[in-house]
Structures are given as C-alpha cells and as structure tokens.
Amino acid sequence: MKSIFGIFNSPFPESGKGAGGLGQQEEFATYYNRPVLKKPHWIWKIWLYFWLGGIGSGCAVISMLAKLFGDKKTVKPIVQAAHYISLATGMTAPLLLVMDLGRPERFLHMLRVLKLRSPLSVGTYIMSGNALFASLVFARQLVEDGLIPAKSLLGKAATLVPDGLVTGLQGAAGFGMGTYTGVLISSTAIPLWSEATEILPPLFLSSGLSNASAALQLVLLASGLDEDTADFKALETIETAALLTELTLLGFGRWNMGALLTKPLTEGRVGKLFLGGAIGGGLVLPLLLQRAGHTRWLRAIGAVATLLGGLTMRYCIVEGGKLSADDPQAYHSITRKSGVRH
C-alpha cells in the first residue's frame, strides 16, 4: 500500500490556471487518454487523519481565544472540553498517519532533520509540537479538575510551565496544524490540489474551526450547560463565520480553477456526495438551522451536520484528487499554455 509520502515522488508541475475558466475546456492530445500521474492510494486513514487533525487544531485555537477574551467565570467548561478534545484528536491523528506509513520508523526518520522548504518535514514538526503542547495543557487541566493532586510530584511538574505560555504555544501549533494539511496536498502534482494552493490551507483551517465549534457545542449540550451564555453564543458565532468562509473559498475555487479542474467535485459519485453532503448538508444546512431557531435539538442537529459535512469534505477532496490524477486532460491543462494544441 502506498503511503502519504509516495505522492511526493512526482515532480511538481509548472504553475498555471486550468483551461480558461468557467465553462471553457481546452482539449489536449494524450497518449490513448492514459493518466500521466500515479494517483495516491490513500484510504480512510488519511481523510480521517485530516478530519481529526482539523478538529484538534480548531479546539486549540478556540481554547486560546477563550482564555484571552472569554469571561473567566463562565468560560471554564469550554476551555475544559477543548483541552480534552485536543488531546484525543492530537494523539489519534498521528497514529492514523503512522498506520498509513506501515512502518513507524518512517515517521521518526522525518524528525531527524528539518527542511523548511518541505511541507512534509515542517508538517511533521508541527504535528509533533501540537501533540506535545496538547499533552502539557491536558496535564494542567487534570490538576485543575482535581484528578492529579496539585502538591504531588506529577502535579507540580504539570504546572511548571506557565499557563499563558503553554496556551499560546498550543494555539500557534493548532493554527499550523489546521493549515499544513492543505499546504501538504497542494504541493503535489495532482491537478485538483496543486491549482488550489490559495484555497486549501484556509479552507482546511476554517473547516477545522467550524468542526471544533460543533464538537464543543455537542459536548457542552450533553453536559447540560446553559446554551444562552455569552461564551456558548461565541462558539456559534465562530462556527457561522467559519462556515461562511468555507462557502466563499469553495465558490472562489470553482470560479478560479474552472470546470475542467473541479470536475471531480461536481460530477459522478464523488461530485454528488461533495455537493449534497459536504456543501448542502455540512455548510448550508447548519446555517439554515441557525436561522430557524436556537433550541437545544436544533443546535445539536446543526452541530452533527457540520461534523459530518467536514468529514465528507475531506473524503471528497482526497477521492477527487485520485480522479484528477487519472484525468490526463486536467494535467495537461496546467502544464501547457492555453490555446496550444499538440
């Protein structure tokens, strides 16, 4: 099985926009319409890794914002839930990546050097730092929750690093984790991804924030927290802003890249799932439910829809990349000047 590293064996193509914008498709000569690229053989581990990593990164950023700007008297449940979710996702996501690699030592080898021009190298350190800071914040949270005695050796070690410093480091690592997966796949030769360098990083970050907000709302609703507090409403505001940002970025990507390059996300099985599940169910539906009312059930349904939509989006982007790699017309459209026929 080919790992996530394998796709970077292909040379990065020359930058260029696809086939003349919306509605215009340029035909290029191909070798019996055979694919030029080898598609990635990624399975559920990768798109689940992208999704969980996004939720964890969003929780880290929200936790930092809550501590900086939230009401200290009421923000504790949100920060507490964010810390627990950040640790769970921050530990699970790297395990999924290691499972995909097949050999754990491959991940350790990436830590031997740091190459600032390599998304894989930088991303490995971002992911490792995110897991480390999530663990430090979680340990402090356990002390605050009384699960670790504050006067014990472990409790003193957990509170050794100043809270403000470790919160800021976790927030910064979360921001990096939220964008790096988008940078990672846009640095490949896959047409759908390589031509979306301006779209994928902020799209993955905003999706991580919306999904993290939704996950936090579900946890807080399940715990019986009053949803009419200012801090809970702030979560809804973050989710709304992130969802609208996602819609804007996807619309810009469709206009900027054109019909040919975005075809995997608009046609066929993956296209139907993307339009109906990721956009319709994961973006539009939650926004409509927010307009419909603010009952606990509507909030819960909207949060679930956001989470499922975020997972569907990552699945479709990964599977759409495979379809894009199999399309020689898409590859030639970004490597040849528009209007030149061979």
N, C-alpha and C positions, 0 to 999 in steps of 0.2 A: 504494500500500500504506500502510495506516495505521500510524504509528509508536507506540512505547510512550507517547509524550506524549499521543496523541489521546484516550485513555480518560479523561483528567482533565478533558475538556471537559464531562462530565456533572456536574450538581450533586450534592453529597454528600447522601444521604437522611438523614432523621431516624433516630437510632439506635433499635433495638428488636430484640427477640428474635423468632425465627421461629416461627410457627404452633404455639404451645402445647406444644413439647417433643416427646419421643419418641412416635411412633405417632399423633400428633394433627395433622391437616392441616385448615386453615381454607380454605374456598372463598371467593374474591372475584370480583366481577363484573369482566370485562375487555372490551376493545373487540375482539370477534371473536378473542379469545385471541392477539392480536398482541403482540409484545415491546414493552415500554416503553423499554428501553435499546438503545443500539447496542453490540454486542459488540466486543471488541478483535480486530483481525485480526492477532494475533501468530502467528508461525510458529516454526520450530525455533531461530532465532537467540535468541529471548527465553528459552525454557526452558533452552537450553544455556548462555546467559549467567548465568541464575540458578544453575545447577548448578556451573559452573566458578568463579563468584564465591564460592560456598559452600565449595568445596574450598580455594581460596586463603585465604579468611578463617580456616578451620579450621586450616590449616597455620601461619598467622601466630600464632594463639593458642597452638597446641601448641609452636611453637618458643620462644615467650616462656616458657611454663611449664617446658619442658625446661631452658632456661638458668637459670631461677630455682631449680628443685627437683631437676633431674636430676643424676646422677653425672657430673662433668666428665670423668672418664676414659673413660666409655662412651657418653655422650650425643651425641658429635660426629656420628656417622653420621645420627642422627635429625634433628638441627638442620640439617645439611648438606642432606639430602633435602628438608626442609621449606622451606628457602630457595630451592632450585631450583624446586620445585613452585609456591611462592608467586609467584615472578616469572613463570613460564609462564602461570599462570591469571590473575594480576593484570594481565598485558598483553593476554591473549586476550579476557577478558570485556568490557573497554571497547570493543575492536574490534567485537565482535558487536553491542553496543548501537549504536555509530556506524553499522554496516552497516544495522541496522534503521531508524535515523532517515532513511537515504537521503542526507542532506546533513550532512557532518561539522561544518559551521559551527554547526549547531543545538546540538551538544554544547558548543562553545566559547562560544556565547551564554549558556549556563547558568552559566558561570564568571564572567560579568560582575558578577553580584550574588549575594548570599547572603540567602535568605529562610528564617528559622528555622522558620516555620510550614509551609513547603513541603517535603514528602518528596523531591520531585524535586530541588530546589535543594540541600538538605542532602546527599542521596544522591550528587549529582554531586561534591561536595567530598570526601565520604568515599571514593568510588571513586578519585578523583584522588590523594588522600593515600595510600590503600592502595598504588596503583601506584608512587608516589614512594618510599615507605618500603621497599617490596619491592625496588626498584632499588638503594637505598642499602645494604640488608642484603646483597643479592646481590653487589654490588661488593666489599664487605668479605670475603664468602665466597670470591670469586675470588682475592683476595690471600692468604687463609689457605690456599687449595688450591694456591698457587704458580703460578697461571695468569697473574697480574699481578705483576710484580716489586714487592716491598714498598718498595724505595728509589726506584722510578720516580715521576714526577710524578703519574701516574694512581693509583699505589698509595698515595701519601701523601694524595691527595685522597679516596680511598675510605675511609681510616681516620681522616679528620679528625674526623668526628662520633663521639663516644664510643659504644662498642658497647652499653652498657646503655641509653643514651637512645634510640638508633635502634631497638633491640629492643622497648623499651616502647612507642614510638610506632607501630611496625608491629603490635604485639599489640592496641593500642587501636583502630587503624584496621581491623584484621581483625575485631574484635568488632563494630564498627559496620557493616562490610560484610556480616557474617553476618546481622544483624538487619534492615538497612534495606530489603532487597528485600521482606521480609514486611510491613514498615510501608508500603512503597510501594503494593502492590496492595490492602492492607486500607483504604487511604484513598480508594479508588474507590467508585463506586455499585454495583458488581457484588455481588449479594446473598451469594454464596458467600464472597467475600473481605471485604466490609465488615462482616459479622457475625462474623468470625473475628479481630478486632483483638487479642484476648488470646492467640490460638493461633498465628497465622502467624509473627510475629517470633521467638519462642523455638523454634518448630518448624524454621524455616529455619536458625537458629543451631545447634541440636542436630544437624540433618541435615548441616550443613557440617562439624561436628566429627567425626561418625561417618564421613563420606565421606573426610575428610582423614586420619583414623587408618587407614582401609582403604587409601588410596593410599600412605601412608607404609609400611605393612606390606608391600605388594606390592613397592615399590622396594627395601626392605631385604631381603626374601626373595630377590629376583632378584640382589642383590649378594652373597649368600652369608653375610649376617650371622647370627650365632648368635641364634636366637629365644628362647633361655632366659635372656637377660639381664633384669635388673630393668626397664630402660628399655623394652624391647620389650613386656614384660608390662604396663607402664604404658600403652602405646598400646592394648592390648587392653582394659584397664580403661576408658579414655576412650571407646572405641568402644561397649563394653557399656552404660555409663551413658548415652551419647547415644542409643543405640537404644531403651533402656527409656524415656527421656524422650520420644522421638518417639511411641512407642506410647501412653504416658499422655496426651500432648497430643491425639492423634487421638481417643482414647476420650472425653476430656472434651469435645472439639469436637462429636462426634456426639451426646453427651447434651445439651450446652448449646444447640446450634443446632436440633436437631430433624430429623425425617425429610425435611421439605419442602426445607429449605435445603441439606441434604447429599445430596440425591437424585442430583446429577450424579456423585458419587463412590461411589455404591452401586448404581447401575442402569446398564444399557446397556453399550456397549463400553468407555467410559472407566471406568465403575464396576468392571467385571470386571478391567480392567488395574490399577486402583488397589488393589483388594482382593487380587488374586492376585500382581501384580508388585511394587507398592510395599510393601504390608504383608506379604504372605506370603513373597515372595521376597527383599525388601530389608530386612525387620526381623526376622521370625520365624525364617527360615532361618539367617541368620548367628548368631543367639542359640543355636539348636539345635546348630549345628556347633561352637560354642564349648564346649557341654556334652558333645559327642560325643568330643572329643579335641583334642590340640594338635600334631598332625603338621603338617609344612610344607604338604602338599597341602590339608588341611582348612582351614588358616589362609588359604591362597591362594584357595580356592573361596569361603570366607566373605567375604573382602575384595572379591572380584569381585561377589558377590551384593549386598553393601552399596552398592557404587558404582552398579551397575545399578538397584538399588532407589531410590537417591537421584535418579538421572536420571528414572526413571519417575514418581516422586512429583511432581517439578516439572512434568513434561509433563502429568500428570493434573490438577494444580491449575490450570494455565493453561487446558487444554481444558475442564475442569469449570467454570471461570469463564465461558467462552463459552456453555456450555449454560445456566448460571444466568442470564446476561443475556437469553437467549432465552425464559426462563420468566416470564411476567407474574405468575403466582401467587406465585413466590418474591419478586419485587419488592414486590408489594402486601402481602405478609405482614410486611415490615419497615417499611412506611410507614403502615400503618393499625393501629389498635388491635385486638387480638384480640377476636373476637366481634362486630365491627361489619361489617355487610354493606351493600353499595352496589348 
